[in-house]
Amino acid sequence: MITSVKVAAKQDPGQICMSDSKKRKPPLVAEKRYGGRTKTNAKAKVKPKAKPAPKKRSRGAARRKAAPQRKGILGFFGRILRWMLRLIWSITWRGTMVVGLIIGLAVGYQYLQLPDVNTLLDGRARGSVKLLDRNDEVFAWRGDQFGGAVMADSTSPHLRNAVVATEDKRFYGHLGVSPRGVASAVRINLREGRGPLSGHGGSTITQQTSKLLCLGREYDPADWKNEAAYVADCRRSSMARKIHEAIYAVAMEVKYTKSEILSIYLNRAYMGGGAYGAEAAAQRYFGKKAVQLNPAESAMIAGLLTAPSRLAPTSNLKRSQDRSATVLRLMQEQGYLPEREAKHWQNNPATLSETAQVKSGGYFADWVMSTGPEFFTKNTTEDVIISTTLDQRIQAAAEDGLKWVFENKVREGSKAESAIVVMSADGAVRAMVGGRKSKVSGAFNRAVQAKRQTGSAFKPFVYATALELGYSHVDSILDAPYCLNIPGSGEWCPRNYTNKHYGNVSLEWSLMNSLNIPAVKISEAVGRDNVRKVAADFGIDSDLADSPALALGASESSLLEMTGAYAGILNGGSSVTPYGLRELRLQGDSEPMMGSGGGIGERVISEAAARELIYMMEKVVSEGTGARAKLSGWQVAGKTGTTSASKDAWFIGFTADYVVGVWMGYDDNTPLTGVTGGGLPAEIWKEAMSRITDGMSPRPLPAFTPKPKPQPVAPQPQRRQDNRENVLEQLLKGILGVN
C-alpha cells in the first residue's frame, strides 16, 4: 500500500493531496536549522527569481499621490504654479548659499586688509597748527587739530555713553549692521519724500567708522583733486557703496572689539572748530582733557556729530546747548543717566572756556599763518607749534578802543571800516585788528591786504631825509603860492589844507601843522629820489610815486608797512621788518625748525636825525593837528594823514613803548564825511592806547632836546675907542675882501 502511494505520488502529487486532504500536514521546518541534511531529492527545483522590491517614495511624493489630482484647466495651472514655486525655492536657497559664500569671502578679504587698530586712530590728511602768544599761551588753532589719541575705555564714561545713546543705541548688540535701523531709515526717508538712501542712513557706529576710514582707501593726490573731493567721494551714497560699507563694517566687528571700534570713531570724527577727535574737541571748547568731561560737556560734544560745523559752540553756543539737552534726554531714556541728574545738566548746560571764545585768533593768526612756509602752515602734514609776538591784553585793548569809538562817535549804520596795528620798536607786532568784526578767520585784513594812499602820514620821511642831509628843525622855508611844471601833465600847484599861506615857517612848524607847500619844496630841494630811498629803506615796499606829489602821500601803502616804518623812527633810525612769528617747531621736538624772520635791520638815518624828527613829531600831538591823540601823563609823537577827497584818514603815533597805526575809510573808496586823520583816527588811537598803557609807568620819548634859545642881552655902553677899533677893523676887511 505504501509502495503504491509513493508511486502514485511520483505520478501526480496533486492528486495525492486531493485524495488525502484530511490528513495533518507535516510541520514546516527549515532544512538547515539544525545543520542536518534533508532527505529531499538532491536535485531540487530551481526557485523562480524574486521580483525587486518597490522603491520607497518620499512622504511628499506619497502625499502627492494620495492627494486627488484636479482635472481640467484649474488643475493644469495649479501644477504650473507648484512647479514655479518649487523652482523659486530651489533657486532661492541655492542663491542664498552662493551669496553667503561670496559675502563670507568678501568679509574675510576685508578682515585680512584691516591694519592694527592703533594705526587708525589719527586719520587726518593734514596736520594742525597751534599758535602761542608771547607768554606761550594758546590763542588759536589752525588746520586739523588732533589733541591725541583716546581709548573708549579710558575716556570719560559720560562721553562714551552720550555717543552711543545718540548715534547707535544698539551698538553693543549688533554685528556691524542693524537691519532694524536700516528699515526704519528707509521708511522715514520715503515718508519725507526722499529716496530710500537719501537723508537718514540708519548707519551704525561701525558703519560710520568704516565711512570715516573711507573703506580703507587713503588720500592720494594722484586719485583726487583735493581733500574735499576725497571726502565727498568717501561720503557718497549708492547701493553698491552701502553693500561695500556693510561688508567692511562686519569685517571690523570680526577684527576689532566694540571698544576698539568706538575708539576709532571717537578719534577720527570731525567735531567742528578744526577739531578732529574727542580730545581735540575737549581742549578746543572746554580747555580740559576728554577724560575730565562732565555729562553736559560730553552731551555737547556728542551732539556735534550730526552737523559739526553748524552745531559747533564757537559758531552758535545756544544751538549747541539745545542739541546737548536732547542728547541728555536720550542718555536718561536709555539708562545712562538718572532722571534727576539729566535734568540738572539740562538746566546747567556746558559753556565755552574763556580761552575757547577767542581761539579763532582773528586777523593776527591769519597774518602769522601767511608769513610762514606753507608746508609748515597751510599744507602741513605734521603737528606744528608756532610761538608768536601777540599780547592778548593789548589785542583786547585795541579791539575795545575801536569798538568804543564806533559805538559813541560814529553814526549808527555807518559802513566805514577801520584797522589797527600795535607794534614794538623792534617790529614785533603785539596786536592787529583788520576790521570792525574782530572775531573772524579768513576775512579780508585791512591792516595787511588793503593798499591805500597815505596822505600826510608820509611827510615824516620827507623831513627825515632833510634832517639826515643836514637841515635843522629851526630852518625856515617860505610858505607861498608854488607851482611846478610836470612833463606830460602840465602845471601842478599844491595847496595847503587850509588854503592859506603862512610866509616863512620853520620845518618844525610846517610839520606840526601839516603844511603841503613846504613839504613839496623840501622834497624837491633834498631830491625826490632821496626821499623815495629813505621811505623804502624804512620798509615801505609799495611802489612810490615819481612825481612831486610823492611828498603829499600820493603813493599807496598798507597800515602794517606804515606802522613798521614809524617803528624805525622810534628805535633811533634803523629799519624794521614787522614780524609775528617768533619760532616754529614740530610738536614733540625741543629744537625749533625756524626762527623769527623780522626785527631791526640796517640803519637808515642817524640817531641824531631820528631824535630830532621825534621831537618834531611830538609837537604834532602836543601843539598841532594830532592834538586829539594826547595821552594824559605820556609823551606822544605822531602824524595825521588825510588823502584827497577824504577817502582815507590815518593817524600813526607812538609812545616810548609802542607804535600804533590807525586807518579809517570805506572799502569801496567812498569819501569820508567830516573825517580827517586828526579826528576819529586820532581818537581811536587814544582810546586804544589809554587801555594799552593802563597800569604802565610813563616813560619819556627818546627825542632830541633843543638848546634853549639865547636870551636877549641889554646893550652895554661901549667906549668910543672900542668903536673906532671896530670901524677900522671893518674897513680893513673890506679892503682885503674878507667876509
GICORCOR-V731536 format. One record per backbone hydrogen bond with DSSP energy under -0.5 kcal/mol. CO is the residue of the C=O (numbers start at 1). NH is the residue of the N-H. If there is no record, write none. Layout:
co,nh
CO,NH
CO,NH
This chain:
co,nh
1,5
2,6
3,7
4,8
5,9
6,10
7,11
8,12
12,15
12,16
13,17
14,18
15,19
16,20
18,21
20,23
27,29
30,33
32,35
42,44
58,62
59,63
60,64
61,65
62,66
63,67
71,75
72,76
73,77
74,78
75,79
76,80
77,81
78,82
79,83
80,84
81,85
82,86
83,87
84,88
85,89
86,90
87,91
88,92
89,93
90,94
91,95
92,96
93,97
94,98
95,99
96,100
97,101
98,102
99,103
100,104
101,105
102,106
103,107
104,108
105,109
106,110
107,111
108,112
109,113
110,114
116,119
117,120
118,121
121,123
127,144
128,384
129,131
129,142
130,386
131,139
131,140
132,388
133,136
137,133
140,131
142,129
143,145
145,276
151,154
151,155
156,160
157,161
158,162
159,163
160,164
161,165
162,166
163,167
164,168
168,171
170,173
170,174
171,174
177,175
177,179
178,182
179,183
180,184
181,185
182,186
183,187
184,188
185,189
186,190
187,191
188,192
189,194
190,193
195,198
198,200
204,208
205,209
206,210
207,211
208,212
209,213
210,215
211,214
213,216
214,217
216,218
220,223
220,224
226,230
227,231
228,232
229,233
230,234
231,235
232,236
233,236
238,242
239,243
240,244
241,245
242,246
243,247
244,248
245,249
246,250
247,251
248,252
249,253
250,254
251,255
252,256
257,261
258,262
259,152
259,263
260,264
261,265
262,266
263,267
264,268
265,269
266,278
269,277
272,275
274,145
274,276
275,271
275,277
277,281
278,282
279,283
280,284
281,285
282,286
282,287
282,288
283,287
285,353
289,292
290,156
290,293
294,298
295,299
296,300
297,301
298,302
299,303
300,304
301,304
302,305
303,306
304,307
307,311
308,312
312,315
312,316
316,320
317,321
318,322
319,323
320,324
321,325
322,326
323,327
324,328
325,329
326,330
327,331
328,332
329,333
330,334
331,336
331,337
332,335
338,342
339,343
340,344
341,345
342,346
343,347
344,348
353,357
355,358
356,359
358,361
359,141
361,364
361,365
362,366
363,367
364,368
365,369
366,370
367,371
368,371
368,372
373,376
373,377
374,377
374,379
377,380
380,127
382,384
383,587
384,130
385,387
385,585
386,132
387,582
387,583
390,134
390,392
391,395
392,396
393,397
394,398
395,399
396,400
397,401
398,402
399,403
400,404
401,405
402,406
403,407
404,408
405,409
405,410
411,414
417,665
419,663
420,433
421,661
422,430
422,431
423,659
424,427
427,429
427,579
428,424
430,391
431,422
433,420
434,446
436,438
438,440
444,446
445,448
445,449
445,450
446,559
447,560
450,452
452,557
454,457
455,458
456,459
458,461
458,462
459,462
459,463
460,464
461,465
462,466
463,467
464,468
465,469
466,471
467,470
472,475
473,508
475,507
477,479
477,505
478,480
479,503
484,486
484,492
485,487
486,489
486,490
490,486
492,484
492,494
496,499
503,479
505,477
506,510
507,511
508,512
509,513
510,515
511,514
512,625
515,519
516,520
517,521
518,522
519,523
520,524
521,525
522,526
523,527
527,531
528,532
529,533
530,534
531,535
532,536
533,537
534,538
535,540
536,539
538,576
539,541
543,556
545,547
547,550
548,551
549,552
549,554
550,553
553,454
553,455
555,454
557,452
558,562
559,563
560,564
561,565
562,566
563,567
564,568
565,569
566,570
567,571
568,573
568,574
569,572
573,604
573,605
575,601
576,578
577,599
579,429
580,389
580,582
582,596
583,387
584,593
584,594
585,385
586,589
594,584
599,577
602,575
606,610
607,611
608,612
609,613
610,614
611,615
611,704
612,616
613,617
614,618
615,619
616,620
617,621
617,638
618,622
619,623
619,624
620,626
624,627
626,629
627,630
630,632
631,634
637,654
639,652
641,650
643,646
644,647
646,672
647,666
648,643
649,664
650,641
651,662
652,639
653,660
654,637
657,425
658,655
659,423
660,653
661,421
662,651
663,419
664,649
665,417
666,669
672,674
676,679
676,681
677,682
679,683
680,684
681,685
682,686
683,687
684,688
685,689
686,690
687,691
688,692
689,693
691,694
693,696
699,635
699,656
701,703
704,706
719,723
720,724
721,725
722,726
723,727
724,728
725,729
726,730
727,731
728,732
729,733
730,734
731,735
732,736
733,737
733,738
